[in-house]
Amino acid sequence: MPKLKTHTGAKKRFKFNKNGKIKRAKAYKSHLLNGHGKTTKRKRNLRHGTYADKTNTGALKLLMPGK
């Protein structure tokens, strides 16, 4: 059997915590950050991380088998 390789895109985007939950960053914080884009309140709320939904954790664990 060959080694199972970690998906490098998933490795950069997700982190596991001790309880098995998967941390992720929020979307929509890459551009249009001033002027006609987003309000200050919305940008401030996008800074905080959150957890991946439990319906996606199985697929994410398959992408990162060594974790």
N, C-alpha and C positions, 0 to 999 in steps of 0.2 A: 504494500500500500504506500502510495506517495504521501508526503506530509500535507496536512491541511493548511492552506495559506489564509492569512487574514486579509480581508478586503481593505485596501489602503485608504479608500475614500471614507469608509465607515470608521476606520481607526482614527482619522483626523477629526471626525465630527462628533463622536460619541464617547462617553466614559462610563464605566460601570462603577457603582458604589458597593459597599459591603453587603447590602441587602439584596443585591441583584437588580436594583432599579438602574435605568440607563439615563444619564444626564445628557441634555442637548441644549444648543443655543436656539434662540427664537429666530424666526425668519423675518425677512423684509427690513433688514438693517444695513443694506449694502450701499444704496444710493438714494438720491432725492431726500437728503437729510436736512436741507435748509430751504428757505424760500417757500415755494409752493408745495413742498413735499409733505413732511410730517410735523405734527405739533411737538413741542418740547415734552409734554406729558407722555405722548405715545413713544417717543424715542427713549425716554427714561425707563419706561416699562419694558422695552425691548432689550435693555441691557441685561436684565436678570435671566438666568438660565431656568430651565424647567425640565421635567422628566418626560421621556418618550411614553406614549400611550401603551397600555398593557397589551393591546391588540397587535402592536408592532414588535414587542420584545422578542418573540420567537424568531422572527425573520432576522432581527439584528444579532441575535446570538448565533445564528447560522453563519452570518457574515464574519463574525469574530470568534472562531472556535477556541482559541487559546486563552480567552479571557474568562 
